[in-house]
Amino acid sequence: MKTFSLLSNRAGALFLAPAAALIGVFVIIPFFWVIVVSFTNRTLLGSTALNPDFVGFQNYIALFNPLTFFSRGQFGFSLILTTQFVLLSALVGQALLGLILAWLSQTVSPKIKSFLQTAVIAAWILPEVVIGFAWFAFLDFDNGTLNMILRGLGLPPGDWLLQNPFWVIVVFNTWRGAAFSMMLFNSAFQSIPPSYFQAADVAGASSLQKLRDIALPLIKGHVVTDLILITMWTFNVFTPFLLTNGGPSYRTELLSIYTYRIAFKDFEFGKGAAVGVIIMLINLAFALVYLRMARKKPAEAD
Protein backbone atom coordinates (compact mmCIF):
# COMPACT_ATOMS: atom_id res chain seq x y z
CA MET A 1 0.00 0.00 0.00
CA LYS A 2 1.41 3.37 -1.05
CA THR A 3 1.85 5.98 1.64
CA PHE A 4 1.55 9.72 1.13
CA SER A 5 4.83 11.47 1.91
CA LEU A 6 5.33 15.22 2.27
CA LEU A 7 8.59 14.79 0.33
CA SER A 8 6.96 13.13 -2.68
CA ASN A 9 6.48 14.85 -6.04
CA ARG A 10 2.72 14.53 -5.69
CA ALA A 11 2.77 16.38 -2.37
CA GLY A 12 5.01 19.07 -3.82
CA ALA A 13 2.65 19.56 -6.75
CA LEU A 14 -0.30 19.75 -4.37
CA PHE A 15 1.32 22.52 -2.34
CA LEU A 16 2.33 24.43 -5.48
CA ALA A 17 -1.11 24.17 -7.08
CA PRO A 18 -2.66 27.26 -5.39
CA ALA A 19 0.32 29.43 -6.29
CA ALA A 20 0.34 28.07 -9.85
CA ALA A 21 -3.38 28.80 -10.19
CA LEU A 22 -2.92 32.39 -9.02
CA ILE A 23 0.01 32.92 -11.39
CA GLY A 24 -2.01 31.45 -14.24
CA VAL A 25 -5.05 33.64 -13.59
CA PHE A 26 -3.29 36.92 -12.82
CA VAL A 27 -0.08 36.65 -14.89
CA ILE A 28 -0.09 34.08 -17.69
CA ILE A 29 -3.65 34.56 -18.99
CA PRO A 30 -3.44 38.40 -18.96
CA PHE A 31 -0.03 38.16 -20.65
CA PHE A 32 -1.42 36.28 -23.66
CA TRP A 33 -4.66 38.28 -23.63
CA VAL A 34 -2.69 41.53 -24.02
CA ILE A 35 -0.78 40.05 -26.94
CA VAL A 36 -4.02 39.05 -28.67
CA VAL A 37 -5.63 42.46 -28.06
CA SER A 38 -2.56 44.24 -29.48
CA PHE A 39 -3.44 42.80 -32.91
CA THR A 40 -6.98 44.20 -32.81
CA ASN A 41 -8.66 47.62 -32.81
CA ARG A 42 -10.50 46.96 -29.55
CA THR A 43 -11.82 50.08 -27.79
CA LEU A 44 -13.96 50.78 -24.76
CA LEU A 45 -16.80 52.42 -26.69
CA GLY A 46 -18.36 51.83 -30.08
CA SER A 47 -18.85 48.76 -32.22
CA THR A 48 -15.25 47.59 -31.70
CA ALA A 49 -15.75 47.30 -27.94
CA LEU A 50 -17.48 43.91 -28.21
CA ASN A 51 -16.55 42.93 -31.75
CA PRO A 52 -13.04 44.16 -32.48
CA ASP A 53 -11.46 43.58 -35.86
CA PHE A 54 -8.11 41.92 -36.43
CA VAL A 55 -5.71 44.58 -37.73
CA GLY A 56 -2.43 42.67 -37.73
CA PHE A 57 0.61 44.83 -37.02
CA GLN A 58 -1.24 48.09 -37.65
CA ASN A 59 -0.97 49.21 -34.02
CA TYR A 60 2.77 48.53 -33.95
CA ILE A 61 3.30 50.31 -37.28
CA ALA A 62 1.44 53.35 -35.94
CA LEU A 63 3.64 53.44 -32.86
CA PHE A 64 6.84 53.42 -34.92
CA ASN A 65 5.60 55.84 -37.58
CA PRO A 66 8.72 57.91 -38.44
CA LEU A 67 6.60 61.00 -39.19
CA THR A 68 5.30 61.23 -35.61
CA PHE A 69 7.77 59.09 -33.68
CA PHE A 70 9.66 61.99 -32.07
CA SER A 71 6.64 64.26 -31.50
CA ARG A 72 5.46 65.04 -27.98
CA GLY A 73 2.64 62.83 -26.89
CA GLN A 74 3.76 60.00 -29.18
CA PHE A 75 5.33 56.63 -28.39
CA GLY A 76 8.85 57.54 -29.54
CA PHE A 77 9.02 60.65 -27.40
CA SER A 78 7.88 58.70 -24.33
CA LEU A 79 10.37 55.91 -25.06
CA ILE A 80 13.29 58.36 -25.30
CA LEU A 81 12.07 60.23 -22.22
CA THR A 82 11.79 56.98 -20.25
CA THR A 83 15.31 55.97 -21.30
CA GLN A 84 16.67 59.30 -20.05
CA PHE A 85 14.64 58.95 -16.87
CA VAL A 86 16.03 55.46 -16.20
CA LEU A 87 19.63 56.51 -16.87
CA LEU A 88 19.45 59.55 -14.59
CA SER A 89 17.12 58.27 -11.89
CA ALA A 90 18.13 54.62 -11.59
CA LEU A 91 21.67 54.16 -12.86
CA VAL A 92 23.12 57.53 -11.81
CA GLY A 93 20.73 58.50 -9.03
CA GLN A 94 19.52 55.48 -7.07
CA ALA A 95 22.57 53.26 -7.54
CA LEU A 96 25.12 56.00 -6.82
CA LEU A 97 23.21 57.51 -3.90
CA GLY A 98 22.54 54.07 -2.43
CA LEU A 99 26.23 53.18 -2.75
CA ILE A 100 27.33 56.40 -1.04
CA LEU A 101 24.82 56.00 1.80
CA ALA A 102 25.77 52.36 2.32
CA TRP A 103 29.47 53.20 2.41
CA LEU A 104 29.00 56.11 4.80
CA SER A 105 26.89 53.95 7.10
CA GLN A 106 29.88 51.63 7.56
CA THR A 107 31.96 54.41 9.13
CA VAL A 108 29.46 56.07 11.48
CA SER A 109 28.28 55.09 14.94
CA PRO A 110 25.52 52.50 15.30
CA LYS A 111 22.99 55.15 16.40
CA ILE A 112 23.63 57.36 13.38
CA LYS A 113 23.59 54.32 11.12
CA SER A 114 20.24 53.21 12.52
CA PHE A 115 18.77 56.71 12.08
CA LEU A 116 20.10 56.97 8.51
CA GLN A 117 18.71 53.60 7.49
CA THR A 118 15.33 54.34 9.10
CA ALA A 119 15.02 57.69 7.32
CA VAL A 120 15.95 56.25 3.93
CA ILE A 121 13.79 53.14 4.23
CA ALA A 122 10.81 55.24 5.36
CA ALA A 123 10.84 57.00 1.98
CA TRP A 124 10.64 53.59 0.31
CA ILE A 125 7.97 51.83 2.35
CA LEU A 126 5.45 54.68 2.68
CA PRO A 127 2.48 54.42 0.28
CA GLU A 128 3.07 55.99 -3.11
CA VAL A 129 -0.03 58.18 -2.91
CA VAL A 130 1.08 59.63 0.43
CA ILE A 131 4.58 60.29 -0.86
CA GLY A 132 3.29 61.80 -4.11
CA PHE A 133 0.97 64.28 -2.43
CA ALA A 134 3.61 65.14 0.17
CA TRP A 135 6.03 66.08 -2.61
CA PHE A 136 3.30 67.97 -4.43
CA ALA A 137 2.69 70.04 -1.29
CA PHE A 138 6.45 70.49 -0.83
CA LEU A 139 6.88 71.89 -4.37
CA ASP A 140 3.68 73.93 -4.65
CA PHE A 141 4.38 77.42 -5.99
CA ASP A 142 2.12 79.43 -3.68
CA ASN A 143 2.22 77.58 -0.37
CA GLY A 144 4.88 74.91 -0.88
CA THR A 145 7.44 74.30 1.87
CA LEU A 146 10.41 74.68 -0.48
CA ASN A 147 9.31 78.08 -1.78
CA MET A 148 8.52 79.28 1.74
CA ILE A 149 12.07 78.38 2.77
CA LEU A 150 13.48 80.19 -0.28
CA ARG A 151 11.40 83.29 0.42
CA GLY A 152 12.56 83.22 4.04
CA LEU A 153 16.17 83.21 2.82
CA GLY A 154 15.48 86.09 0.46
CA LEU A 155 15.73 83.89 -2.66
CA PRO A 156 13.24 83.87 -5.53
CA PRO A 157 10.70 81.01 -5.50
CA GLY A 158 10.29 78.68 -8.44
CA ASP A 159 7.39 76.96 -10.13
CA TRP A 160 9.21 73.64 -10.10
CA LEU A 161 6.42 71.44 -11.45
CA LEU A 162 5.92 73.78 -14.41
CA GLN A 163 9.45 74.93 -15.20
CA ASN A 164 11.49 71.79 -14.39
CA PRO A 165 9.01 68.89 -14.30
CA PHE A 166 11.41 66.28 -15.67
CA TRP A 167 14.13 67.00 -13.12
CA VAL A 168 11.50 67.00 -10.38
CA ILE A 169 10.46 63.42 -11.14
CA VAL A 170 14.11 62.36 -11.50
CA VAL A 171 14.97 63.72 -8.04
CA PHE A 172 11.73 62.36 -6.60
CA ASN A 173 12.29 58.83 -7.89
CA THR A 174 15.96 58.89 -6.86
CA TRP A 175 15.02 59.96 -3.34
CA ARG A 176 12.33 57.29 -3.10
CA GLY A 177 14.21 54.38 -4.66
CA ALA A 178 17.70 54.78 -3.19
CA ALA A 179 16.73 52.69 -0.15
CA PHE A 180 16.84 49.39 -2.03
CA SER A 181 20.32 50.07 -3.39
CA MET A 182 21.51 51.18 0.04
CA MET A 183 20.26 48.00 1.73
CA LEU A 184 21.72 45.75 -0.96
CA PHE A 185 25.13 47.44 -0.89
CA ASN A 186 25.08 47.56 2.90
CA SER A 187 24.66 43.79 3.02
CA ALA A 188 27.38 43.37 0.41
CA PHE A 189 29.86 45.50 2.39
CA GLN A 190 29.17 43.52 5.56
CA SER A 191 30.08 40.29 3.73
CA ILE A 192 33.64 41.57 3.13
CA PRO A 193 36.10 40.32 5.79
CA PRO A 194 37.07 43.21 8.13
CA SER A 195 40.72 42.19 7.89
CA TYR A 196 40.82 43.58 4.35
CA PHE A 197 39.96 47.06 5.54
CA GLN A 198 42.20 46.76 8.60
CA ALA A 199 45.16 45.98 6.36
CA ALA A 200 44.26 48.98 4.21
CA ASP A 201 44.14 51.21 7.33
CA VAL A 202 47.62 50.04 8.31
CA ALA A 203 48.84 50.93 4.80
CA GLY A 204 47.34 54.40 5.17
CA ALA A 205 44.61 54.03 2.52
CA SER A 206 41.90 56.66 2.42
CA SER A 207 38.19 55.88 2.51
CA LEU A 208 37.90 56.48 -1.23
CA GLN A 209 40.83 54.17 -1.94
CA LYS A 210 39.30 51.41 0.17
CA LEU A 211 36.01 51.78 -1.67
CA ARG A 212 37.63 51.82 -5.10
CA ASP A 213 40.34 49.16 -4.65
CA ILE A 214 38.79 46.76 -2.13
CA ALA A 215 35.03 47.08 -1.79
CA LEU A 216 33.85 47.64 -5.37
CA PRO A 217 35.88 44.78 -6.94
CA LEU A 218 34.49 42.37 -4.33
CA ILE A 219 30.83 43.36 -4.80
CA LYS A 220 30.70 43.54 -8.61
CA GLY A 221 27.99 40.88 -8.69
CA HIS A 222 25.84 42.86 -6.28
CA VAL A 223 26.34 46.01 -8.33
CA VAL A 224 25.15 44.27 -11.51
CA THR A 225 22.15 42.80 -9.69
CA ASP A 226 21.20 46.19 -8.29
CA LEU A 227 21.52 47.95 -11.64
CA ILE A 228 19.36 45.43 -13.49
CA LEU A 229 16.62 45.30 -10.85
CA ILE A 230 16.29 49.06 -10.34
CA THR A 231 16.38 49.54 -14.11
CA MET A 232 13.40 47.21 -14.53
CA TRP A 233 11.48 48.84 -11.68
CA THR A 234 12.21 52.39 -12.82
CA PHE A 235 11.25 51.57 -16.39
CA ASN A 236 7.76 50.63 -15.18
CA VAL A 237 7.29 53.20 -12.42
CA PHE A 238 3.99 55.10 -12.42
CA THR A 239 4.36 57.27 -9.30
CA PRO A 240 5.51 60.43 -11.21
CA PHE A 241 1.94 60.59 -12.53
CA LEU A 242 0.87 61.77 -9.06
CA LEU A 243 3.14 64.80 -9.37
CA THR A 244 2.80 65.92 -12.98
CA ASN A 245 0.01 63.86 -14.56
CA GLY A 246 2.41 63.38 -17.48
CA GLY A 247 2.56 67.10 -18.20
CA PRO A 248 2.98 69.86 -18.80
CA SER A 249 2.68 69.31 -22.57
CA TYR A 250 3.70 65.62 -22.24
CA ARG A 251 7.13 66.62 -20.90
CA THR A 252 6.99 63.94 -18.20
CA GLU A 253 4.86 61.34 -19.95
CA LEU A 254 6.86 58.18 -19.32
CA LEU A 255 5.93 54.97 -21.13
CA SER A 256 3.84 53.77 -18.19
CA ILE A 257 1.88 57.04 -18.20
CA TYR A 258 1.62 57.01 -22.00
CA THR A 259 0.16 53.51 -21.88
CA TYR A 260 -2.36 54.59 -19.25
CA ARG A 261 -3.44 57.58 -21.36
CA ILE A 262 -3.84 55.61 -24.57
CA ALA A 263 -5.68 52.69 -23.00
CA PHE A 264 -7.75 54.27 -20.23
CA LYS A 265 -8.22 57.88 -21.33
CA ASP A 266 -8.36 57.59 -25.11
CA PHE A 267 -9.87 54.07 -24.74
CA GLU A 268 -7.69 52.62 -27.52
CA PHE A 269 -7.17 49.25 -25.91
CA GLY A 270 -5.56 47.70 -28.97
CA LYS A 271 -2.90 50.40 -29.26
CA GLY A 272 -2.38 50.45 -25.50
CA ALA A 273 -1.92 46.67 -25.52
CA ALA A 274 0.71 47.03 -28.26
CA VAL A 275 2.65 49.44 -26.05
CA GLY A 276 2.29 46.99 -23.18
CA VAL A 277 3.73 44.18 -25.30
CA ILE A 278 6.74 46.31 -26.23
CA ILE A 279 7.31 47.17 -22.57
CA MET A 280 7.09 43.46 -21.67
CA LEU A 281 9.70 42.64 -24.31
CA ILE A 282 12.04 45.28 -22.92
CA ASN A 283 11.54 43.93 -19.40
CA LEU A 284 12.12 40.41 -20.71
CA ALA A 285 15.45 41.52 -22.15
CA PHE A 286 16.47 42.93 -18.76
CA ALA A 287 15.31 39.75 -17.02
CA LEU A 288 17.31 37.53 -19.38
CA VAL A 289 20.43 39.58 -18.73
CA TYR A 290 19.84 39.29 -14.99
CA LEU A 291 19.32 35.51 -15.16
CA ARG A 292 22.43 35.11 -17.27
CA MET A 293 24.48 37.07 -14.75
CA ALA A 294 22.98 35.06 -11.89
CA ARG A 295 23.96 31.78 -13.56
CA LYS A 296 27.52 32.97 -14.03
CA LYS A 297 28.01 33.58 -10.31
CA PRO A 298 27.96 29.90 -9.22
CA ALA A 299 30.31 29.00 -12.07
CA GLU A 300 32.74 31.72 -11.06
CA ALA A 301 32.50 30.62 -7.43
CA ASP A 302 33.43 27.06 -8.43
Buried (B, 14 or more C-beta within 10 A) or exposed (E): EEEEEEEEEEEEEEEEEEEEEEEEEEEEEEEEEBBEBBBBBBBEEEEBEEEBEEBEEBBBEBBBEEEBBEEEBBBBBBBEBBBEBBBBBBBEBBBBBBBBBBBBBBEEEEEEBEEBBEEBBEBBEEEEEEBBEBBBEBBBBEEBEBBBEBEEEEEEBBBBBBEBBBEBBBBBBBBBBBBBBBBBBBEBBEEBEEEBBEEBEEEEBEBEEBBEEBBBEBBEBBBBBBBBBBBBBBBBBEBBBBBBBBBEEBBBBBBBBBBBBBBEEEBBBBBBBBBBBBBBEBBEEBBEBBEEBEEEEEEEEE
